[in-house]
Amino acid sequence: MNLDRRRLLSLLAGAAALKGAPRPLFAAPEPGLKEHAAARGMVFGTMVLHDQIAEPACREAVLREAGMIVPGNEMKWRPTTPQEGVNAFGPADSIVTFATENGLPLRGHTAVWHQNPPVWAMQRLSGEAGRKLILDHVRTVVGHFRGRVQQWDVVNEAINPRDGKNGLLRDWPPYNEGGYAFLADCYKAAHEADPNAKLYYNEYDLEYDGRDYELRREGVLRLISEMKERGAPLHGLGIQSHLTVGNDFSEGVFRRFLANVASFDLRIMLTEFDVSDRRIQGSAAYRDELVADAARAFLTVAFDQRAVDGLMTWGISDRDTWLTEARPRIDGGVQRALPLDVDYRRKPLWSVIAECFDKAPPRR
Ligand code: G3I
């Protein structure tokens, strides 16, 4: 740059600052969370729904921040197979096209989930025929996206120790009757359908202290070891990471759990991160501070474990968080659970995620 041009730029910058403009027009864009993650050999991504990325503001925010995406609903069994024999991949395909056009790797979510069989299949899941129906679905859905999905949450939320069934598995006919052998078959079917995809088991309530969390962690470790013994192609664990301000989090407990998972030679992703502020009242600034503190405590420990490859948030902006409806605040307001506010502006949670990536030990 010659001297005159440099002087002109600095004059323009000064003028912009005097006018109170947030940033001069020619400033390099601030790096997004994806750049903070990539600098450590990690990944930052977000969940999207197909109608969200059709909106320019959301699309732009996703492209600015995310280095990976996952559909929140579109790849599940119910939306992809509304009637027997009828495949409806359109909305999921539109997300895959968006990812391909923008060079974004994809997570697939999720092939087997007790909450999401289509209505026509719900009463048909018992016995060998029921398990075959599920395995056929795994082959169909994973096969449809073959070569385009890098990581699949093949099975979601199969552990529920309180059900008191089958060595910590959830009370659901396919698990009651098929046990771990059936789960291993799900991974084998997914692997046949897309041999290059990395296959994950995805689970919630693994993060905090207390008996229920402890038992679920135990259940996950048991599931992993059962898959390994059966030679099932399980490559990673997805820790959903739906946090809540005010829950008890012990660094040592979570650190040990991550180390135990890593000792099975599995990769780990934080797959559905958000921070519920439903228990706290006060100004937005106060709530944002507590949300950011809770995130910092958790992410510092998580990112310290080198088997943790990255973080996906369950939506990019508070405008779209599922928590506002599913876990309503007493004041009925929007939960401030995600890195961007309802106008897609960066919040303290954004800064803490960036800071935790910046401090993480480099992966490669
Ligand atoms: O797409 C239709 C839309 O056309 C229609 O107008 C609207 C009316 O209700 O429904 C829309 O579909 C909804 C879809 O979300 C997109 O908004 C479905 O009814 C609704 O069931 C679906 O909910 C999703 C839910 O999983 C069930 O699949 C949520 O978006 C999604 O956030 C939630 O995600 C789960 C994870 O998979 C597993 N972990 C917990 C997490 C939160 O519950």
Residues whose N, C-alpha, C, O or C-beta is under 5 A from the ligand:
A	BS01	G3I	G72 N73 W322
